[in-house]
Amino acid sequence: MRKTTIVLIAVFVIIGGVIVAAYLQGVSDHGIVKPSNMTEPQTELQEELALTQKLLTVPIGGIHKNFMQLKPGETGETYYTLYTRNGGPGEVSYKIYRVAAVGEKEEMAMPEGLDVSIEPSKFRAQPHKNYTSKITVKTSPELLPDVNASTAGFAREYTLCLRVIFEGENETIGDDWLRVIPSVVTVPGASGLDLPRGYLHNNSITLKPGETKETYYTLHTGEGGPGEVSYNIYRITGKVNAAPMPEEEKLPMPEGLYVSIAPNNFLARPHEKYTSKITIETSPELSPGKYVLYMEISGVGGHTDHWLTVSVV
């Protein structure tokens, strides 16, 4: 009996040791328990940066005007451009149909009296070319503007999805959406529901001489684009809030302060998010103080600006 008890205790000790070892193996540097074979999930920021890099290289496309308001019986036109970049040669085909909302891709029945087409809808594309097709939206006088809450009770908004298939190019980012409102009166504010907008992830950075820190700027294109976007960052006095910034308010960057943003010039498509990394590098010789930086954005969405304060302590 005593021998059996000793054997059982030894077995329990061995099992316990295995469990503890597995537990310790799963503890991260921050003391968080995780399975040893589990990879770290990407953060939202990492996903945004990866998507931005992808958007700069793969074939992309976009509708030039993503909103249209027509009176019943009118016909409207807009255009879609595909930028093949390194994609192709291959056959491109388009399909345009009604969906529930921007971002959705499940097809819905087209209402009686609303007809949509795109030409050309099928062609062979070559690398490093741009191809533009015309989208035509026809409404009949019988297309009644039913009330819809999204247009403040004035009319119903119909959302159309343009699907893109580029033969051999599975990473193409080309699908886009078009909002159409048939109404006998102008629906106030309907055209500005999804304007381009952007923001700095941090408005101020504090660091010591010799340190390097990073922050980010994210642009939501909304219904802006396709078109070029450019960023410029320079130092200002911080005394005048104006856009564009007067030349006399600009200051030379001090020796030992280096600021860059990447990407800083790119082609942007509608309904997309682009995140750029801002790197602030200081030398050990940089004098402590407060440096006001001015970020100038031009292109899709017009001309906007943001301020970033760098404090060297």
Order of alpha helices (4+ residues) and beta strands (2+ residues): alpha-alpha-beta-beta-beta-beta-beta-beta-beta-beta-beta-beta-beta-beta-beta-beta-beta-beta-beta-beta-beta
